[in-house]
């Protein structure tokens, strides 16, 4: 009869694999849940602290105009 010899690393390979998969899934779930939490609750700054400064320019003639505004987030 042939004896079954396997190294300890070979026999622990499935256990180590599933432990690594579990840790990666745990870290990803923490990252995803915290991202959702901060996106729903507004993160560290509130939405009432946002100040928008409009740009006003006079245009004469038949020209195309592109306007921009600056947004300042208050902390």
N, C-alpha and C positions, 0 to 999 in steps of 0.2 A: 504494500500500500504506500502511496505517496502522501507525505505529510504536507499540510497546507501551511506554508510559512509566508507571512506578510509582515511588513514593517509596521511599526506603530503609527507612522504618518499615513501610510496607505489605509489603515483601518479607521483612522480618525478623519479621513478626508471628507466624507459626507457630513460629519458633525461640524467640522470647521467651516465648510461651505455654507451650510444653513445658518450658522452663527453669524457669518459675515453678511449674508443676505438679510438676516433679521436686523443687524445693526444699520445697514445702509437704508433699509425700509423705514426704520425708526427715525433716522436723521432726516430723511426726505419728508416724512409725515410731519415732523416738528417744523421744518422749514415751510412747508405748504400751509399748515394750519396757522402759523404765526403771520405769514404773508396775508392770508385771508382775514385774520383778525385785525391787523393794522390797516388793511385797505377798507374794511367796513367801519372801523372806529376812527379813522382819520389819522392814524399814526401819532406822532408827537406834537404836530401843530394842528390847531383847529381851523376849520374852514372860514371862520369869521375874521381871521387875522390877515386874509389876503386882500391886498390893495391893488386895484387896477387903475393905471393912469392912461386915459384915452389920448389919442393923438388927433389934433384937429388941424387941418390944413385947407386952405382955400384953393380951388382948382378953377382955372379959366380955360376955355377952349374945349376941344373935343379930344382929350387925351385920357389914356388909361391910368388909373392911380392905384398904387398898392400902399396901404397904411398898416402900421404896426403899433402895438402898445406894449408898455413895460409892465411886468407883474412883479410885485414885491411880496415875499412871504415873510410875515412877522413871526418871530419866535418868542 
